[in-house]
């Protein structure tokens, strides 16, 4: 029942979004583009933080690795940015697997601190123009716009469909993933690591896979971001970016895909409505975080776990 | 060689500041097993409150520079300690029995809130401390010219650390703090008011952090509302380096990290200065998660 309602909610949301660019001006379409990008990033973080329960507060690092990979491939080798997308994802995933391997056994807030440190190291490396490829503090500019079937995506309205199509694809895939053996293993890990290990789940392997997959997805989102902005710099991948993503997942409801998307809309979109108070934005965020954890720690739209009911038993019994 | 000793003494001064902040992290972690992410921002509050009181009260003119700064330090420590107690009451006490993630997120929220409140009050620009609050002399020591302020910073932080160590080791209240850190339930059964201990920890830790903020203001002459984050991260690294929950560990870790960072910046690369602390953090967590002096194995690592 709940599942069917969710399905129709998705259909409704898709219909409203598809019509949105026709009704809104370019500015608001651009806001929705940002919401879409953050939704993508937050969904990828949700895999790590929400499903596997690993406190990753350096997600901006993977996002950055993807964005820079896409940008470098595009500006240095002339690879079309959409072709660079999977490569960027792969590089980000490999990078994540490599750096996460020695620290994956750390739990809770220790992992959080280490990922914060990693995020900072990546940012400092980008500022210091590592390998002479990242362009230092100025970043990389002149990234070519993507083209799709010979059609050049340029206006915000066109990007809107590109980004939200990617979001829709992500929701579909991650939904399937959540219900797969892999997704269930991650949930098990989050709830009780010892018990999970006892039932034959290779915890290190699954944690690393969650990390790599989430990072890879963030890397692809990063490439998309690079294509949209045509210019990227280390500033865009600061610690606060990681905090905002963390916040989206926690506020929306960690582990819940619709919750995370709603979280992105709230955290990124809502402040646009109150532009006058833009400087107080983060103050309100901080306050909301404290109050939420006391009043509603599971997030606004938490994951509703399927419950076993007696009716299910009867249905099974009838041939 | 001259450069080496200059960097060494500079590292010790910066390390003393890290150690003072690290004490706050380590005491809170010892009793509550919580990383108080807002601690770095309390340090910034110390720097800003110090500046405001310095400019508005002009204590150094009325009482002379030494007494004036001492009174100022006492006021800053008291105020920041008070903010710490309020923070504990409002953001952490309601979550004491909640899962770890909730407390961590609340702490982060508190950090963001405090930092931005400061920005809204003072503005985002750097704030400059008045000059010549303390005499700007340089002391000749073993043929080296060392700024007086540097020696003051090292001495003040060492005195405070020693005082805290004696307090925790020798007094009855200190024993209660140690007992609560080892086992809260048992401490409660022994008639220790654990809530009072936690309040006390949130008074002392932020007070020391606030003093560190004032020292930074006097030493570098300028403060910024975001500086608490980077100082906080480094001080936390220092606490881990020494062994989190361990008070002498925080002192050793702080001084060591300050020296490593100063020498690394001088001899390896100045551009990577801020990354050094994070590399140390990651290495120590991989190789020896209990830290240099930590004997207790942190159960969650």
HADDOCK unambig.tbl for C-alpha pairs under 7 A between the chains (distance, minus, plus):
assign (segid A and resid 102 and name CA) (segid B and resid 286 and name CA) 6.61 0.50 0.50
assign (segid A and resid 103 and name CA) (segid B and resid 286 and name CA) 6.41 0.50 0.50
assign (segid A and resid 106 and name CA) (segid B and resid 301 and name CA) 5.26 0.50 0.50
assign (segid A and resid 107 and name CA) (segid B and resid 300 and name CA) 6.00 0.50 0.50
assign (segid A and resid 107 and name CA) (segid B and resid 301 and name CA) 5.69 0.50 0.50
assign (segid A and resid 114 and name CA) (segid B and resid 282 and name CA) 5.99 0.50 0.50
assign (segid A and resid 117 and name CA) (segid B and resid 278 and name CA) 5.05 0.50 0.50
assign (segid A and resid 121 and name CA) (segid B and resid 275 and name CA) 5.44 0.50 0.50
assign (segid A and resid 124 and name CA) (segid B and resid 272 and name CA) 6.92 0.50 0.50
assign (segid A and resid 124 and name CA) (segid B and resid 275 and name CA) 6.79 0.50 0.50
assign (segid A and resid 128 and name CA) (segid B and resid 271 and name CA) 6.81 0.50 0.50
assign (segid A and resid 282 and name CA) (segid B and resid 112 and name CA) 6.63 0.50 0.50
assign (segid A and resid 282 and name CA) (segid B and resid 113 and name CA) 6.98 0.50 0.50
assign (segid A and resid 282 and name CA) (segid B and resid 116 and name CA) 6.43 0.50 0.50
assign (segid A and resid 283 and name CA) (segid B and resid 112 and name CA) 6.46 0.50 0.50
assign (segid A and resid 283 and name CA) (segid B and resid 113 and name CA) 4.66 0.50 0.50
assign (segid A and resid 283 and name CA) (segid B and resid 116 and name CA) 5.23 0.50 0.50
assign (segid A and resid 283 and name CA) (segid B and resid 117 and name CA) 6.37 0.50 0.50
assign (segid A and resid 286 and name CA) (segid B and resid 109 and name CA) 3.89 0.50 0.50
assign (segid A and resid 286 and name CA) (segid B and resid 110 and name CA) 5.81 0.50 0.50
assign (segid A and resid 286 and name CA) (segid B and resid 112 and name CA) 4.95 0.50 0.50
assign (segid A and resid 286 and name CA) (segid B and resid 113 and name CA) 4.44 0.50 0.50
assign (segid A and resid 287 and name CA) (segid B and resid 109 and name CA) 6.21 0.50 0.50
assign (segid A and resid 287 and name CA) (segid B and resid 110 and name CA) 6.95 0.50 0.50
assign (segid A and resid 287 and name CA) (segid B and resid 113 and name CA) 5.95 0.50 0.50
assign (segid A and resid 289 and name CA) (segid B and resid 105 and name CA) 6.66 0.50 0.50
assign (segid A and resid 289 and name CA) (segid B and resid 106 and name CA) 5.84 0.50 0.50
assign (segid A and resid 289 and name CA) (segid B and resid 109 and name CA) 4.95 0.50 0.50
assign (segid A and resid 290 and name CA) (segid B and resid 91 and name CA) 6.21 0.50 0.50
assign (segid A and resid 290 and name CA) (segid B and resid 106 and name CA) 4.41 0.50 0.50
assign (segid A and resid 290 and name CA) (segid B and resid 109 and name CA) 5.39 0.50 0.50
assign (segid A and resid 290 and name CA) (segid B and resid 110 and name CA) 6.49 0.50 0.50
assign (segid A and resid 293 and name CA) (segid B and resid 102 and name CA) 5.43 0.50 0.50
assign (segid A and resid 293 and name CA) (segid B and resid 106 and name CA) 6.07 0.50 0.50
assign (segid A and resid 294 and name CA) (segid B and resid 94 and name CA) 6.46 0.50 0.50
assign (segid A and resid 294 and name CA) (segid B and resid 95 and name CA) 6.45 0.50 0.50
assign (segid A and resid 297 and name CA) (segid B and resid 102 and name CA) 6.37 0.50 0.50
